[in-house]
Amino acid sequence: MEEIRQFIPFLVPIIIIQLILVAVALSDLIRRERTKGPKWLWALVIIFVNYIGPIVYFVFGREE
């Protein structure tokens, strides 16, 4: 159990960054009228593909 506790200071910031990425990506997805592909699919990618999902949406999913 002690081995797990030593990683907590490193995991907390990573988890917080992940939650912020997901929240920002989902709010952007909701506000956009058009995306490259169906919105429901982008929502699944953002939620279920950890770390990479929101980044992939920002790079490829947004239609300017």
PyMOL Python script that loads the backbone (N, CA, C, O; Angstrom):
from pymol import cmd

cmd.read_pdbstr("""\
ATOM      1  N   MET A   1       0.818  -1.194   0.000  1.00  0.00           N
ATOM      2  CA  MET A   1       0.000   0.000   0.000  1.00  0.00           C
ATOM      3  C   MET A   1       0.862   1.258   0.000  1.00  0.00           C
ATOM      4  O   MET A   1       0.495   2.270  -0.597  1.00  0.00           O
ATOM      5  N   GLU A   2       1.983   1.189   0.659  1.00  0.00           N
ATOM      6  CA  GLU A   2       2.896   2.329   0.717  1.00  0.00           C
ATOM      7  C   GLU A   2       3.421   2.679  -0.673  1.00  0.00           C
ATOM      8  O   GLU A   2       3.678   3.846  -0.967  1.00  0.00           O
ATOM      9  N   GLU A   3       3.576   1.677  -1.518  1.00  0.00           N
ATOM     10  CA  GLU A   3       4.067   1.914  -2.882  1.00  0.00           C
ATOM     11  C   GLU A   3       3.091   2.758  -3.685  1.00  0.00           C
ATOM     12  O   GLU A   3       3.503   3.587  -4.497  1.00  0.00           O
ATOM     13  N   ILE A   4       1.824   2.553  -3.464  1.00  0.00           N
ATOM     14  CA  ILE A   4       0.802   3.323  -4.181  1.00  0.00           C
ATOM     15  C   ILE A   4       0.769   4.764  -3.677  1.00  0.00           C
ATOM     16  O   ILE A   4       0.603   5.692  -4.468  1.00  0.00           O
ATOM     17  N   ARG A   5       0.922   4.953  -2.394  1.00  0.00           N
ATOM     18  CA  ARG A   5       0.857   6.298  -1.816  1.00  0.00           C
ATOM     19  C   ARG A   5       1.969   7.206  -2.319  1.00  0.00           C
ATOM     20  O   ARG A   5       1.786   8.422  -2.381  1.00  0.00           O
ATOM     21  N   GLN A   6       3.091   6.654  -2.671  1.00  0.00           N
ATOM     22  CA  GLN A   6       4.186   7.494  -3.149  1.00  0.00           C
ATOM     23  C   GLN A   6       3.910   8.069  -4.530  1.00  0.00           C
ATOM     24  O   GLN A   6       4.541   9.052  -4.917  1.00  0.00           O
ATOM     25  N   PHE A   7       2.986   7.484  -5.284  1.00  0.00           N
ATOM     26  CA  PHE A   7       2.661   7.976  -6.620  1.00  0.00           C
ATOM     27  C   PHE A   7       1.528   8.999  -6.620  1.00  0.00           C
ATOM     28  O   PHE A   7       1.314   9.670  -7.630  1.00  0.00           O
ATOM     29  N   ILE A   8       0.814   9.132  -5.541  1.00  0.00           N
ATOM     30  CA  ILE A   8      -0.331  10.049  -5.479  1.00  0.00           C
ATOM     31  C   ILE A   8       0.051  11.490  -5.814  1.00  0.00           C
ATOM     32  O   ILE A   8      -0.696  12.135  -6.550  1.00  0.00           O
ATOM     33  N   PRO A   9       1.161  12.033  -5.324  1.00  0.00           N
ATOM     34  CA  PRO A   9       1.507  13.416  -5.700  1.00  0.00           C
ATOM     35  C   PRO A   9       1.734  13.598  -7.206  1.00  0.00           C
ATOM     36  O   PRO A   9       1.571  14.704  -7.721  1.00  0.00           O
ATOM     37  N   PHE A  10       2.098  12.554  -7.897  1.00  0.00           N
ATOM     38  CA  PHE A  10       2.299  12.631  -9.334  1.00  0.00           C
ATOM     39  C   PHE A  10       1.002  12.410 -10.112  1.00  0.00           C
ATOM     40  O   PHE A  10       0.817  12.975 -11.190  1.00  0.00           O
ATOM     41  N   LEU A  11       0.115  11.597  -9.569  1.00  0.00           N
ATOM     42  CA  LEU A  11      -1.129  11.270 -10.259  1.00  0.00           C
ATOM     43  C   LEU A  11      -2.170  12.378 -10.186  1.00  0.00           C
ATOM     44  O   LEU A  11      -2.920  12.582 -11.140  1.00  0.00           O
ATOM     45  N   VAL A  12      -2.228  13.085  -9.086  1.00  0.00           N
ATOM     46  CA  VAL A  12      -3.254  14.117  -8.911  1.00  0.00           C
ATOM     47  C   VAL A  12      -3.168  15.198  -9.990  1.00  0.00           C
ATOM     48  O   VAL A  12      -4.196  15.521 -10.586  1.00  0.00           O
ATOM     49  N   PRO A  13      -1.992  15.774 -10.273  1.00  0.00           N
ATOM     50  CA  PRO A  13      -1.948  16.788 -11.342  1.00  0.00           C
ATOM     51  C   PRO A  13      -2.299  16.222 -12.717  1.00  0.00           C
ATOM     52  O   PRO A  13      -2.913  16.910 -13.532  1.00  0.00           O
ATOM     53  N   ILE A  14      -1.916  14.986 -12.974  1.00  0.00           N
ATOM     54  CA  ILE A  14      -2.237  14.367 -14.260  1.00  0.00           C
ATOM     55  C   ILE A  14      -3.743  14.184 -14.398  1.00  0.00           C
ATOM     56  O   ILE A  14      -4.298  14.437 -15.468  1.00  0.00           O
ATOM     57  N   ILE A  15      -4.400  13.756 -13.353  1.00  0.00           N
ATOM     58  CA  ILE A  15      -5.854  13.570 -13.372  1.00  0.00           C
ATOM     59  C   ILE A  15      -6.556  14.914 -13.546  1.00  0.00           C
ATOM     60  O   ILE A  15      -7.534  15.010 -14.288  1.00  0.00           O
ATOM     61  N   ILE A  16      -6.073  15.937 -12.879  1.00  0.00           N
ATOM     62  CA  ILE A  16      -6.676  17.269 -12.999  1.00  0.00           C
ATOM     63  C   ILE A  16      -6.537  17.797 -14.423  1.00  0.00           C
ATOM     64  O   ILE A  16      -7.488  18.354 -14.971  1.00  0.00           O
ATOM     65  N   ILE A  17      -5.363  17.628 -15.024  1.00  0.00           N
ATOM     66  CA  ILE A  17      -5.150  18.064 -16.412  1.00  0.00           C
ATOM     67  C   ILE A  17      -6.085  17.316 -17.351  1.00  0.00           C
ATOM     68  O   ILE A  17      -6.651  17.917 -18.264  1.00  0.00           O
ATOM     69  N   GLN A  18      -6.256  16.015 -17.141  1.00  0.00           N
ATOM     70  CA  GLN A  18      -7.159  15.227 -17.978  1.00  0.00           C
ATOM     71  C   GLN A  18      -8.592  15.732 -17.867  1.00  0.00           C
ATOM     72  O   GLN A  18      -9.276  15.875 -18.881  1.00  0.00           O
ATOM     73  N   LEU A  19      -9.050  16.001 -16.665  1.00  0.00           N
ATOM     74  CA  LEU A  19     -10.425  16.478 -16.474  1.00  0.00           C
ATOM     75  C   LEU A  19     -10.630  17.851 -17.123  1.00  0.00           C
ATOM     76  O   LEU A  19     -11.683  18.113 -17.705  1.00  0.00           O
ATOM     77  N   ILE A  20      -9.633  18.719 -17.022  1.00  0.00           N
ATOM     78  CA  ILE A  20      -9.733  20.035 -17.658  1.00  0.00           C
ATOM     79  C   ILE A  20      -9.784  19.891 -19.170  1.00  0.00           C
ATOM     80  O   ILE A  20     -10.584  20.560 -19.824  1.00  0.00           O
ATOM     81  N   LEU A  21      -8.943  19.026 -19.737  1.00  0.00           N
ATOM     82  CA  LEU A  21      -8.953  18.800 -21.187  1.00  0.00           C
ATOM     83  C   LEU A  21     -10.313  18.305 -21.662  1.00  0.00           C
ATOM     84  O   LEU A  21     -10.842  18.793 -22.661  1.00  0.00           O
ATOM     85  N   VAL A  22     -10.873  17.346 -20.953  1.00  0.00           N
ATOM     86  CA  VAL A  22     -12.172  16.792 -21.330  1.00  0.00           C
ATOM     87  C   VAL A  22     -13.250  17.861 -21.241  1.00  0.00           C
ATOM     88  O   VAL A  22     -14.078  17.978 -22.144  1.00  0.00           O
ATOM     89  N   ALA A  23     -13.252  18.644 -20.166  1.00  0.00           N
ATOM     90  CA  ALA A  23     -14.285  19.672 -19.982  1.00  0.00           C
ATOM     91  C   ALA A  23     -14.202  20.739 -21.069  1.00  0.00           C
ATOM     92  O   ALA A  23     -15.227  21.147 -21.616  1.00  0.00           O
ATOM     93  N   VAL A  24     -12.996  21.190 -21.384  1.00  0.00           N
ATOM     94  CA  VAL A  24     -12.835  22.223 -22.411  1.00  0.00           C
ATOM     95  C   VAL A  24     -13.219  21.684 -23.785  1.00  0.00           C
ATOM     96  O   VAL A  24     -13.878  22.376 -24.561  1.00  0.00           O
ATOM     97  N   ALA A  25     -12.817  20.466 -24.086  1.00  0.00           N
ATOM     98  CA  ALA A  25     -13.146  19.875 -25.380  1.00  0.00           C
ATOM     99  C   ALA A  25     -14.652  19.672 -25.525  1.00  0.00           C
ATOM    100  O   ALA A  25     -15.213  19.966 -26.581  1.00  0.00           O
ATOM    101  N   LEU A  26     -15.308  19.180 -24.491  1.00  0.00           N
ATOM    102  CA  LEU A  26     -16.759  18.969 -24.568  1.00  0.00           C
ATOM    103  C   LEU A  26     -17.515  20.287 -24.678  1.00  0.00           C
ATOM    104  O   LEU A  26     -18.491  20.379 -25.424  1.00  0.00           O
ATOM    105  N   SER A  27     -17.080  21.299 -23.950  1.00  0.00           N
ATOM    106  CA  SER A  27     -17.770  22.585 -24.053  1.00  0.00           C
ATOM    107  C   SER A  27     -17.574  23.197 -25.441  1.00  0.00           C
ATOM    108  O   SER A  27     -18.492  23.815 -25.980  1.00  0.00           O
ATOM    109  N   ASP A  28     -16.390  23.029 -26.017  1.00  0.00           N
ATOM    110  CA  ASP A  28     -16.164  23.515 -27.379  1.00  0.00           C
ATOM    111  C   ASP A  28     -17.023  22.744 -28.378  1.00  0.00           C
ATOM    112  O   ASP A  28     -17.583  23.331 -29.304  1.00  0.00           O
ATOM    113  N   LEU A  29     -17.124  21.437 -28.189  1.00  0.00           N
ATOM    114  CA  LEU A  29     -17.936  20.604 -29.075  1.00  0.00           C
ATOM    115  C   LEU A  29     -19.401  21.025 -29.022  1.00  0.00           C
ATOM    116  O   LEU A  29     -20.064  21.081 -30.058  1.00  0.00           O
ATOM    117  N   ILE A  30     -19.905  21.317 -27.848  1.00  0.00           N
ATOM    118  CA  ILE A  30     -21.308  21.713 -27.693  1.00  0.00           C
ATOM    119  C   ILE A  30     -21.569  23.056 -28.374  1.00  0.00           C
ATOM    120  O   ILE A  30     -22.627  23.250 -28.973  1.00  0.00           O
ATOM    121  N   ARG A  31     -20.628  23.971 -28.288  1.00  0.00           N
ATOM    122  CA  ARG A  31     -20.825  25.313 -28.841  1.00  0.00           C
ATOM    123  C   ARG A  31     -20.698  25.379 -30.358  1.00  0.00           C
ATOM    124  O   ARG A  31     -21.279  26.267 -30.982  1.00  0.00           O
ATOM    125  N   ARG A  32     -19.972  24.485 -30.948  1.00  0.00           N
ATOM    126  CA  ARG A  32     -19.760  24.532 -32.405  1.00  0.00           C
ATOM    127  C   ARG A  32     -20.982  24.027 -33.157  1.00  0.00           C
ATOM    128  O   ARG A  32     -21.614  23.045 -32.767  1.00  0.00           O
ATOM    129  N   GLU A  33     -21.297  24.718 -34.238  1.00  0.00           N
ATOM    130  CA  GLU A  33     -22.407  24.273 -35.073  1.00  0.00           C
ATOM    131  C   GLU A  33     -21.997  23.104 -35.955  1.00  0.00           C
ATOM    132  O   GLU A  33     -22.772  22.171 -36.169  1.00  0.00           O
ATOM    133  N   ARG A  34     -20.771  23.162 -36.465  1.00  0.00           N
ATOM    134  CA  ARG A  34     -20.316  22.126 -37.399  1.00  0.00           C
ATOM    135  C   ARG A  34     -18.982  21.557 -36.942  1.00  0.00           C
ATOM    136  O   ARG A  34     -18.113  22.274 -36.447  1.00  0.00           O
ATOM    137  N   THR A  35     -18.846  20.252 -37.121  1.00  0.00           N
ATOM    138  CA  THR A  35     -17.592  19.568 -36.856  1.00  0.00           C
ATOM    139  C   THR A  35     -17.301  18.647 -38.030  1.00  0.00           C
ATOM    140  O   THR A  35     -18.176  18.385 -38.855  1.00  0.00           O
ATOM    141  N   LYS A  36     -16.084  18.165 -38.101  1.00  0.00           N
ATOM    142  CA  LYS A  36     -15.725  17.187 -39.132  1.00  0.00           C
ATOM    143  C   LYS A  36     -16.139  15.812 -38.629  1.00  0.00           C
ATOM    144  O   LYS A  36     -15.367  15.123 -37.963  1.00  0.00           O
ATOM    145  N   GLY A  37     -17.333  15.433 -38.946  1.00  0.00           N
ATOM    146  CA  GLY A  37     -17.884  14.173 -38.471  1.00  0.00           C
ATOM    147  C   GLY A  37     -19.013  14.422 -37.487  1.00  0.00           C
ATOM    148  O   GLY A  37     -19.245  15.560 -37.077  1.00  0.00           O
ATOM    149  N   PRO A  38     -19.716  13.362 -37.106  1.00  0.00           N
ATOM    150  CA  PRO A  38     -20.846  13.514 -36.190  1.00  0.00           C
ATOM    151  C   PRO A  38     -20.390  13.908 -34.779  1.00  0.00           C
ATOM    152  O   PRO A  38     -19.372  13.426 -34.281  1.00  0.00           O
ATOM    153  N   LYS A  39     -21.160  14.785 -34.159  1.00  0.00           N
ATOM    154  CA  LYS A  39     -20.820  15.254 -32.811  1.00  0.00           C
ATOM    155  C   LYS A  39     -20.826  14.121 -31.795  1.00  0.00           C
ATOM    156  O   LYS A  39     -19.981  14.095 -30.900  1.00  0.00           O
ATOM    157  N   TRP A  40     -21.755  13.193 -31.916  1.00  0.00           N
ATOM    158  CA  TRP A  40     -21.828  12.101 -30.953  1.00  0.00           C
ATOM    159  C   TRP A  40     -20.548  11.268 -30.977  1.00  0.00           C
ATOM    160  O   TRP A  40     -20.094  10.788 -29.938  1.00  0.00           O
ATOM    161  N   LEU A  41     -19.968  11.098 -32.171  1.00  0.00           N
ATOM    162  CA  LEU A  41     -18.735  10.325 -32.281  1.00  0.00           C
ATOM    163  C   LEU A  41     -17.566  11.069 -31.631  1.00  0.00           C
ATOM    164  O   LEU A  41     -16.741  10.464 -30.946  1.00  0.00           O
ATOM    165  N   TRP A  42     -17.503  12.386 -31.849  1.00  0.00           N
ATOM    166  CA  TRP A  42     -16.457  13.179 -31.217  1.00  0.00           C
ATOM    167  C   TRP A  42     -16.609  13.172 -29.704  1.00  0.00           C
ATOM    168  O   TRP A  42     -15.609  13.155 -28.987  1.00  0.00           O
ATOM    169  N   ALA A  43     -17.832  13.185 -29.207  1.00  0.00           N
ATOM    170  CA  ALA A  43     -18.049  13.130 -27.758  1.00  0.00           C
ATOM    171  C   ALA A  43     -17.513  11.818 -27.186  1.00  0.00           C
ATOM    172  O   ALA A  43     -16.890  11.809 -26.124  1.00  0.00           O
ATOM    173  N   LEU A  44     -17.753  10.719 -27.883  1.00  0.00           N
ATOM    174  CA  LEU A  44     -17.225   9.428 -27.428  1.00  0.00           C
ATOM    175  C   LEU A  44     -15.703   9.415 -27.438  1.00  0.00           C
ATOM    176  O   LEU A  44     -15.078   8.909 -26.506  1.00  0.00           O
ATOM    177  N   VAL A  45     -15.103   9.970 -28.492  1.00  0.00           N
ATOM    178  CA  VAL A  45     -13.638  10.026 -28.574  1.00  0.00           C
ATOM    179  C   VAL A  45     -13.081  10.863 -27.430  1.00  0.00           C
ATOM    180  O   VAL A  45     -12.115  10.461 -26.782  1.00  0.00           O
ATOM    181  N   ILE A  46     -13.679  12.016 -27.177  1.00  0.00           N
ATOM    182  CA  ILE A  46     -13.201  12.897 -26.115  1.00  0.00           C
ATOM    183  C   ILE A  46     -13.297  12.216 -24.757  1.00  0.00           C
ATOM    184  O   ILE A  46     -12.379  12.325 -23.944  1.00  0.00           O
ATOM    185  N   ILE A  47     -14.386  11.522 -24.505  1.00  0.00           N
ATOM    186  CA  ILE A  47     -14.609  10.933 -23.182  1.00  0.00           C
ATOM    187  C   ILE A  47     -13.810   9.654 -22.967  1.00  0.00           C
ATOM    188  O   ILE A  47     -13.245   9.454 -21.892  1.00  0.00           O
ATOM    189  N   PHE A  48     -13.756   8.787 -23.971  1.00  0.00           N
ATOM    190  CA  PHE A  48     -13.200   7.452 -23.753  1.00  0.00           C
ATOM    191  C   PHE A  48     -11.757   7.261 -24.190  1.00  0.00           C
ATOM    192  O   PHE A  48     -11.139   6.268 -23.805  1.00  0.00           O
ATOM    193  N   VAL A  49     -11.207   8.154 -24.964  1.00  0.00           N
ATOM    194  CA  VAL A  49      -9.807   8.019 -25.370  1.00  0.00           C
ATOM    195  C   VAL A  49      -9.000   8.990 -24.511  1.00  0.00           C
ATOM    196  O   VAL A  49      -8.872  10.169 -24.840  1.00  0.00           O
ATOM    197  N   ASN A  50      -8.470   8.488 -23.430  1.00  0.00           N
ATOM    198  CA  ASN A  50      -7.809   9.334 -22.433  1.00  0.00           C
ATOM    199  C   ASN A  50      -6.645  10.116 -23.023  1.00  0.00           C
ATOM    200  O   ASN A  50      -5.864   9.599 -23.822  1.00  0.00           O
ATOM    201  N   TYR A  51      -6.552  11.350 -22.617  1.00  0.00           N
ATOM    202  CA  TYR A  51      -5.522  12.315 -22.996  1.00  0.00           C
ATOM    203  C   TYR A  51      -5.483  12.595 -24.481  1.00  0.00           C
ATOM    204  O   TYR A  51      -5.480  13.757 -24.887  1.00  0.00           O
ATOM    205  N   ILE A  52      -5.453  11.576 -25.290  1.00  0.00           N
ATOM    206  CA  ILE A  52      -5.327  11.774 -26.725  1.00  0.00           C
ATOM    207  C   ILE A  52      -6.648  12.205 -27.342  1.00  0.00           C
ATOM    208  O   ILE A  52      -6.642  12.956 -28.317  1.00  0.00           O
ATOM    209  N   GLY A  53      -7.775  11.760 -26.813  1.00  0.00           N
ATOM    210  CA  GLY A  53      -9.086  12.082 -27.365  1.00  0.00           C
ATOM    211  C   GLY A  53      -9.356  13.570 -27.489  1.00  0.00           C
ATOM    212  O   GLY A  53      -9.682  14.032 -28.583  1.00  0.00           O
ATOM    213  N   PRO A  54      -9.236  14.347 -26.408  1.00  0.00           N
ATOM    214  CA  PRO A  54      -9.459  15.790 -26.529  1.00  0.00           C
ATOM    215  C   PRO A  54      -8.467  16.465 -27.474  1.00  0.00           C
ATOM    216  O   PRO A  54      -8.836  17.383 -28.206  1.00  0.00           O
ATOM    217  N   ILE A  55      -7.226  16.021 -27.462  1.00  0.00           N
ATOM    218  CA  ILE A  55      -6.218  16.608 -28.346  1.00  0.00           C
ATOM    219  C   ILE A  55      -6.533  16.303 -29.798  1.00  0.00           C
ATOM    220  O   ILE A  55      -6.401  17.175 -30.657  1.00  0.00           O
ATOM    221  N   VAL A  56      -6.950  15.073 -30.086  1.00  0.00           N
ATOM    222  CA  VAL A  56      -7.331  14.701 -31.455  1.00  0.00           C
ATOM    223  C   VAL A  56      -8.518  15.540 -31.913  1.00  0.00           C
ATOM    224  O   VAL A  56      -8.561  15.971 -33.066  1.00  0.00           O
ATOM    225  N   TYR A  57      -9.478  15.778 -31.027  1.00  0.00           N
ATOM    226  CA  TYR A  57     -10.624  16.615 -31.389  1.00  0.00           C
ATOM    227  C   TYR A  57     -10.172  18.026 -31.743  1.00  0.00           C
ATOM    228  O   TYR A  57     -10.598  18.576 -32.759  1.00  0.00           O
ATOM    229  N   PHE A  58      -9.308  18.619 -30.912  1.00  0.00           N
ATOM    230  CA  PHE A  58      -8.863  19.990 -31.182  1.00  0.00           C
ATOM    231  C   PHE A  58      -8.062  20.077 -32.472  1.00  0.00           C
ATOM    232  O   PHE A  58      -8.131  21.094 -33.162  1.00  0.00           O
ATOM    233  N   VAL A  59      -7.317  19.058 -32.812  1.00  0.00           N
ATOM    234  CA  VAL A  59      -6.493  19.100 -34.028  1.00  0.00           C
ATOM    235  C   VAL A  59      -7.300  18.759 -35.277  1.00  0.00           C
ATOM    236  O   VAL A  59      -7.172  19.439 -36.296  1.00  0.00           O
ATOM    237  N   PHE A  60      -8.125  17.724 -35.216  1.00  0.00           N
ATOM    238  CA  PHE A  60      -8.797  17.237 -36.423  1.00  0.00           C
ATOM    239  C   PHE A  60     -10.296  17.452 -36.468  1.00  0.00           C
ATOM    240  O   PHE A  60     -10.860  17.493 -37.562  1.00  0.00           O
ATOM    241  N   GLY A  61     -10.968  17.591 -35.346  1.00  0.00           N
ATOM    242  CA  GLY A  61     -12.428  17.591 -35.326  1.00  0.00           C
ATOM    243  C   GLY A  61     -13.086  18.933 -35.562  1.00  0.00           C
ATOM    244  O   GLY A  61     -14.212  18.998 -36.055  1.00  0.00           O
ATOM    245  N   ARG A  62     -12.403  19.987 -35.219  1.00  0.00           N
ATOM    246  CA  ARG A  62     -13.032  21.314 -35.343  1.00  0.00           C
ATOM    247  C   ARG A  62     -13.012  21.778 -36.782  1.00  0.00           C
ATOM    248  O   ARG A  62     -12.016  21.634 -37.491  1.00  0.00           O
ATOM    249  N   GLU A  63     -14.122  22.331 -37.191  1.00  0.00           N
ATOM    250  CA  GLU A  63     -14.227  22.872 -38.554  1.00  0.00           C
ATOM    251  C   GLU A  63     -14.294  24.392 -38.432  1.00  0.00           C
ATOM    252  O   GLU A  63     -15.249  24.938 -37.880  1.00  0.00           O
ATOM    253  N   GLU A  64     -13.300  25.050 -38.937  1.00  0.00           N
ATOM    254  CA  GLU A  64     -13.225  26.528 -38.822  1.00  0.00           C
ATOM    255  C   GLU A  64     -14.123  27.201 -39.838  1.00  0.00           C
ATOM    256  O   GLU A  64     -14.188  28.429 -39.887  1.00  0.00           O
TER     257      GLU A  64
END
""", "prot")
cmd.dss("prot")
cmd.show_as("cartoon", "prot")
cmd.util.cbc("prot")
cmd.orient("prot")
